[in-house]
Amino acid sequence: MFRHASHAPGLILALVGAVLVAGCGKSPTGPPPAGIQPQIVSVQDNFSYQISNVQNYTGSATYSWQNSGTGASVNQATSVSGGAITLTLLDGAGTQVYTRTLSDNGTFPSTAGTAGKWRVRVDYAGATATVNFSAQKL
């Protein structure tokens, strides 16, 4: 199949990456943030986001999440040692229903919103952290 064995690993990695992104339902609104590579699972009514090591990063990204409910339960388990990280949820109508610093750990409800295609925005400001949060339909 390949003329040169050295081309196979790169092609295989590219294909695996495409399958992982497609399989997880990751839908960023722009290119992936430089310097971080989150592990994201976005399936109907459940969204999770994890990064094991962020170092002094500033930037943001928005992801799509299909929520058939009118609210979300957000579980935050993040360790921030520098800077700040903010999580914001927008409901199916684009209305902000949740915003909180990821320095706050625990489980928190969003306000009531509209079912549909929700947006999950993560904003980093000089952050050094291990990031872990999830959102589930209420």
HUZI-V76279 format. One record per pair of residues at least 6 apart in sequence whose C-alpha atoms are under 7 Angstrom apart, sorted by the first residue. I is the first residue (numbers start at 1). J is the second residue. Records with the same first field share a line. If there is no record, write none. Layout:
I: J  J
This chain:
2: 8
24: 40  41  42
25: 41  42  43
26: 40  41  42  63  64
27: 63  64
28: 61  62  63  64
29: 62  63
33: 59  60  61
36: 54
37: 51
38: 49  50  51
39: 49  50  51
40: 48  49  50
41: 47  48  49
42: 48  65
43: 65  66
44: 65  66  67
45: 66  67  68  136  137
46: 135  136  137
47: 65  134  135  136
48: 133  134  135
49: 132  133  134
50: 131  132  133
51: 130  131  132
52: 130  131
53: 129  130
54: 127  128  129  130
55: 127  128  129
56: 126  127  128
57: 124  125  126  127  128
58: 124  125  126  127
59: 123  124  125
60: 122  123  124
61: 121  122  123
62: 119  120  121  122
63: 119  120  121
64: 117  118  119  120
65: 117  118  119
66: 116  117  118
67: 115  116  117  118  137
68: 115  116
69: 115  137  138
70: 112  113  114  115  138
71: 110  111  112  113  137  138
72: 109  110  135  136  137  138
73: 107  108  109  110  135  136  137  138
74: 107  108  109  134  135  136
75: 106  107  108  133  134  135
76: 102  104  105  106  107  132  133  134
77: 105  106  132  133
78: 102  103  105  130  131  132
79: 103  129  130  131
80: 103  128  129  130
81: 128  129
82: 127  128  129
83: 125  126  127  128
84: 124  125  126  127
85: 101  102  122  123  124  125  127
86: 99  100  101  102  122  123  124
87: 99  100  101  102  121  122  123
88: 98  99  100  120  121  122
89: 96  97  98  99  119  120  121
90: 96  97  118  119  120
91: 97  113  114  115  117  118  119
92: 114  115  116  117  118
93: 114
97: 110  111  112  113
98: 110  111
